[in-house]
């Protein structure tokens, strides 16, 4: 995929779906190339991201959060190929609804400012 093709994607859903498609193919080279395109995209377009390390964290958080809606197999695949980790739960997905609420509540409170 070229940078121009990547930039034609209209939403984060498009980006995630392509990343997931490549991960399902199991091709490390393709997922690595896509990962680099997404990191470059973040660096060029996110005003609050100044370093590659910050861009990698943003990618991990974005993919990790979105993968959580798909279930354990997708989460593990996105972690394997993209290093994706949920921004609140990390690698722990067997939380109860009450624990999830508490984590989200405290996370928001800590990151409010």
C-alpha positions as CSV (number, residue, x, y, z in Angstrom):
1,X,0.0,0.0,0.0
2,X,1.3,3.4,-0.9
3,X,1.1,6.5,1.3
4,X,-1.4,8.0,-1.2
5,X,-3.6,4.9,-0.9
6,X,-3.4,5.1,2.9
7,X,-4.4,8.8,2.9
8,X,-7.5,8.0,0.8
9,X,-9.0,6.1,3.7
10,X,-11.9,8.2,5.0
11,X,-12.2,7.1,8.6
12,X,-10.5,5.3,11.5
13,X,-12.8,2.4,10.8
14,X,-11.3,2.1,7.3
15,X,-7.8,2.2,8.8
16,X,-8.7,-0.4,11.5
17,X,-10.4,-2.7,9.0
18,X,-7.4,-2.7,6.7
19,X,-5.1,-3.3,9.6
20,X,-7.3,-6.2,10.7
21,X,-7.5,-7.6,7.1
22,X,-3.7,-7.6,6.9
23,X,-3.3,-9.2,10.3
24,X,-5.7,-12.0,9.3
25,X,-3.5,-12.7,6.3
26,X,-0.7,-13.2,8.7
27,X,1.9,-11.4,6.6
28,X,4.4,-9.7,9.0
29,X,5.9,-7.7,6.2
30,X,2.6,-6.2,5.1
31,X,1.5,-5.4,8.7
32,X,4.8,-3.8,9.4
33,X,4.5,-1.6,6.3
34,X,1.0,-0.7,7.3
35,X,2.1,0.1,10.8
36,X,4.7,2.5,9.5
37,X,2.2,4.2,7.3
38,X,-0.2,4.7,10.2
39,X,2.6,6.0,12.5
40,X,3.6,8.5,9.8
41,X,0.0,9.5,9.3
42,X,-0.3,10.2,13.0
43,X,2.9,12.2,13.1
44,X,1.8,14.3,10.2
45,X,-1.8,14.9,11.3
46,X,-2.1,14.9,15.1
47,X,-1.1,18.2,16.5
48,X,-0.6,16.8,20.0
49,X,1.8,14.1,18.8
50,X,5.4,15.3,18.6
51,X,7.6,12.2,18.6
52,X,7.6,8.7,17.1
53,X,7.2,7.2,20.5
54,X,4.0,9.3,21.0
55,X,2.7,8.2,17.6
56,X,3.4,4.5,18.4
57,X,1.5,4.9,21.7
58,X,-1.4,6.5,19.9
59,X,-1.5,3.7,17.4
60,X,-1.4,1.1,20.1
61,X,-4.1,2.8,22.1
62,X,-6.4,3.3,19.0
63,X,-6.0,-0.2,17.7
64,X,-6.2,-1.7,21.3
65,X,-9.4,0.2,22.1
66,X,-11.1,-0.7,18.9
67,X,-10.0,-4.3,19.0
68,X,-11.7,-4.6,22.4
69,X,-15.1,-4.4,20.7
70,X,-14.3,-7.4,18.5
71,X,-13.3,-10.0,21.2
72,X,-10.3,-11.9,22.3
73,X,-9.1,-13.4,19.1
74,X,-9.0,-10.0,17.3
75,X,-7.4,-8.4,20.3
76,X,-4.6,-11.0,20.4
77,X,-4.1,-10.7,16.6
78,X,-3.8,-6.8,16.8
79,X,-1.4,-7.1,19.7
80,X,0.7,-9.7,17.8
81,X,1.0,-7.7,14.6
82,X,0.7,-4.1,15.8
83,X,1.6,-4.1,19.4
84,X,-1.9,-2.9,20.2
85,X,-2.9,-2.6,23.9
86,X,-6.1,-1.2,25.3
87,X,-5.4,2.3,26.8
88,X,-7.4,1.6,30.0
89,X,-7.4,-2.2,30.5
90,X,-4.0,-3.0,29.0
91,X,-4.0,-6.8,28.2
92,X,-6.7,-7.6,30.8
93,X,-10.0,-8.1,29.1
94,X,-11.8,-10.3,31.6
95,X,-13.1,-7.4,33.6
96,X,-16.7,-7.3,35.0
97,X,-18.9,-4.4,33.9
98,X,-18.5,-2.8,37.3
99,X,-14.7,-3.0,37.1
100,X,-14.8,-1.6,33.6
101,X,-17.0,1.3,34.8
102,X,-14.6,2.0,37.7
103,X,-11.5,1.9,35.5
104,X,-13.1,4.2,33.0
105,X,-14.3,6.6,35.7
106,X,-10.9,6.8,37.3
107,X,-9.1,7.0,34.0
108,X,-11.2,10.0,32.9
109,X,-10.8,11.7,36.3
110,X,-7.0,11.3,36.2
111,X,-6.7,12.5,32.6
112,X,-9.2,15.4,32.8
113,X,-6.7,18.2,32.6
